[in-house]
């Protein structure tokens, strides 16, 4: 299965639309796109996961690395519209507690920027 990644500027964020299966074979493609965005100073990313049919631990690690990199750059990562199976993986792994997840891209784009935790 292949993976397609498209980006679209939306306000101060970049919506990264991902479609297909996100696994060991395809995760590097998404990681390359994220690295390119960060290199261009784009550190506020919204991942549209509506068309992601499968995500394994390799895919999850891409989101964690993206969050860490964006946090360091003063940005943030938000996940939007994960399908039920992908949402379940995020819940079981505990990543819904770390990665802000929204039912739609619109909600992710308009939600207030509040830190996940303040210390």
C-alpha positions, 0 to 999 in steps of 0.5 A: 500500500502506498502513502500520499502526503499533501500540505496546505497552508491554513492561517499560521498552521500547515495542514498535512493530509495523509492518506493510506497506510502509515507503517514501516515502509511508508513512515519515512516518506511522511518523516521527510515531509515533516523535516522539510516543513520544519526546515522552512520554519513551519512548526505548527502542524495539523495532521489530517488523518481522515484517510489513514486506514492503518498506523503502526508503531513506526507511524506513531513514532513519526508523530511523537518526533514531530511533536518534539521537534515542533515543541522545540521550535515553539510550535505544536502538533495536532491530530485531526479526524483519525478513523476509529482504528487509528484513534484506538491505537492512539488511545491504547498507546496513551498518545491521545494524552500527549498529542492533541486530537480533534474530530475534524481539521476545522476544530483542530485549526480553530482550537485555542493554543493551550499547552498540554501540560504546564510545569 
